[in-house]
Amino acid sequence: MPRTTAEKRAAFRSLHASGCFVLPNPWDIGSARMLQQLGFEALASTSSGYAWSTGRPDYAVTRDDVLQHLTALSAAVDLPINADFESGFATEPEQLAANVALAIQTGIAGLSIEDRDLRRPTALYDTALALERIRAARAAIDAAGGDVLLVARTEGLLSDRSALQPAIERLVAFAEAGADCLFAPGVTKPEDIAAMVRAVAPKPLNVLVLDSTQTLAQLRDLGVRRLSVGGALARSAWAGMLSAARQLQAGSFAALASATPGRELNELFRASAQRG
């Protein structure tokens, strides 16, 4: 029997209690069901992957687009879904809280909020406002029952890889403001990751895997609790499609020989649909 939303949320919190797990990022129902069938324990949406699947660039989708997407993902699989909710589709804490409340209704088990300033895409909200926003998200979750996991993200390292200490300080402040899990995409060096883990402990740290030479075992040993890949799976899929299409354009059909057989895909999706 499929798990209820409450059961998915409880299972998601349990995953954050110890160990280290991979949280892959599907971009549509098909990729979500594929990942479920492969045996992953939880999934996370990807704003970029979803946007590309609709023919738009990252950050070009609307709040209502994302709410519909999250509803579809949550209903399609029997796994917890962590929502990439960008910057909450609002600047002011009150509107952010209202949007978080809407996201909770989609059936998600976790939700991440960025500190990227919507008015200045390469800038961050100042610390005071960023903290107000996390407190507002926390209050909205608590008002809804408190079982959705709140992930607070700081985006500074994506534009300045040297800004480790400011990122750590902001994560610590977010933890104190009520975040359940902390996330600073852009951290890659083992010593920096370990420092970040120590700073936010005992709360869990999510790491976006950007160095493909790193392994789950290495990151687990550093104390990381969960690993995500953002839009990388979607980019991998697009890479295969683009390569094959460019060969078609050049008059060759050789790339089609490596395509996954339709029978295999049908079997995977048939089994996954029955589970979901």
TAGIWO-V7554 format. One record per residue. RES is the residue in one letter. PSI is psi in whole degrees, -180 to 180 (none if undefined). OMEGA is omega in whole degrees, -180 to 180 (* if undefined). Layout:
res;psi;omega
RES;PSI;OMEGA
RES;PSI;OMEGA
This chain:
res;psi;omega
M;134;180
P;148;179
R;148;175
T;167;177
T;-42;180
A;-39;179
E;-39;177
K;-43;-179
R;-39;178
A;-41;179
A;-38;-180
F;-44;178
R;-38;180
S;-37;179
L;-28;-178
H;-1;-175
A;-31;-178
S;166;177
G;-161;-179
C;132;-179
F;155;178
V;131;-178
L;84;-176
P;161;-171
N;97;174
P;161;-179
W;-6;177
D;-179;-177
I;-42;-178
G;-47;-180
S;-34;178
A;-45;-180
R;-34;176
M;-46;-179
L;-36;175
Q;-46;-177
Q;-28;178
L;-12;172
G;9;177
F;153;-174
E;-18;180
A;161;-178
L;160;174
A;138;177
S;163;177
T;122;-178
S;-41;-179
S;-47;-179
G;-41;178
Y;-44;-179
A;-45;180
W;-35;-178
S;-17;178
T;7;178
G;23;179
R;158;176
P;165;177
D;145;-180
Y;14;178
A;2;178
V;158;-178
T;168;176
R;-47;-178
D;-34;174
D;-49;-175
V;-39;178
L;-41;178
Q;-41;179
H;-45;-179
L;-38;177
T;-44;-180
A;-44;180
L;-46;-177
S;-35;-179
A;-23;-172
A;-23;-175
V;160;-180
D;37;-178
L;153;173
P;142;177
I;126;171
N;125;-175
A;127;165
D;100;-175
F;23;178
E;-133;180
S;21;177
G;4;178
F;32;178
A;156;175
T;-50;-175
E;141;-177
P;-37;-177
E;-45;180
Q;-36;176
L;-46;180
A;-40;179
A;-39;179
N;-37;176
V;-42;179
A;-39;177
L;-40;180
A;-39;180
I;-35;-178
Q;-12;-179
T;-13;180
G;8;180
I;160;178
A;-20;179
G;162;-176
L;128;178
S;140;179
I;127;179
E;160;175
D;19;176
R;131;-179
D;117;-178
L;-28;-178
R;-22;-179
R;89;-168
P;-25;-180
T;0;-177
A;163;178
L;155;171
Y;148;177
D;159;-170
T;-43;-177
A;-47;-180
L;-39;179
A;-40;179
L;-40;176
E;-38;-179
R;-41;177
I;-40;177
R;-38;179
A;-42;177
A;-42;178
R;-44;-180
A;-39;180
A;-40;178
I;-44;-180
D;-38;-180
A;-27;-179
A;-2;179
G;-15;171
G;6;-175
D;-1;174
V;133;-176
L;129;-178
L;121;178
V;124;178
A;128;-177
R;138;167
T;133;-170
E;5;-172
G;-36;-177
L;-19;179
L;-25;178
S;-20;180
D;96;-176
R;-14;180
S;-8;-174
A;51;-177
L;-50;-176
Q;-44;175
P;-37;179
A;-43;179
I;-45;-179
E;-39;-180
R;-39;178
L;-42;179
V;-42;179
A;-39;178
F;-40;178
A;-43;180
E;-26;-180
A;-5;174
G;4;177
A;143;179
D;-29;-176
C;147;-175
L;151;-170
F;124;176
A;83;-180
P;137;-179
G;-18;178
V;131;-176
T;-33;-176
K;136;-179
P;-42;-178
E;-33;178
D;-40;178
I;-45;180
A;-40;179
A;-38;180
M;-41;177
V;-47;-179
R;-38;-175
A;-38;-175
V;-10;-179
A;144;10
P;6;180
K;149;-175
P;152;178
L;134;171
N;136;175
V;131;172
L;119;-177
V;112;178
L;-22;178
D;105;-175
S;-8;178
T;-15;179
Q;156;-179
T;163;176
L;-43;-178
A;-41;-180
Q;-45;-179
L;-35;175
R;-42;-179
D;-23;176
L;-9;179
G;6;179
V;139;-177
R;-37;-180
R;151;-176
L;131;176
S;165;-177
V;6;177
G;-131;-179
G;10;-173
A;-39;178
L;-41;178
A;-41;179
R;-35;177
S;-42;178
A;-44;179
W;-35;179
A;-44;178
G;-43;-179
M;-45;-179
L;-42;180
S;-47;-180
A;-42;-178
A;-38;179
R;-34;176
Q;-38;176
L;-44;-179
Q;-31;-180
A;-3;177
G;9;180
S;142;177
F;13;-174
A;-35;-177
A;-25;-178
L;-18;-179
A;-24;-179
S;6;-179
A;146;176
T;132;-179
P;141;179
G;-36;179
R;-42;180
E;-43;179
L;-43;179
N;-42;180
E;-43;179
L;-46;-177
F;-31;176
R;-46;179
A;-41;-179
S;-39;179
A;-36;178
Q;-36;179
R;-43;-176
G;none;*
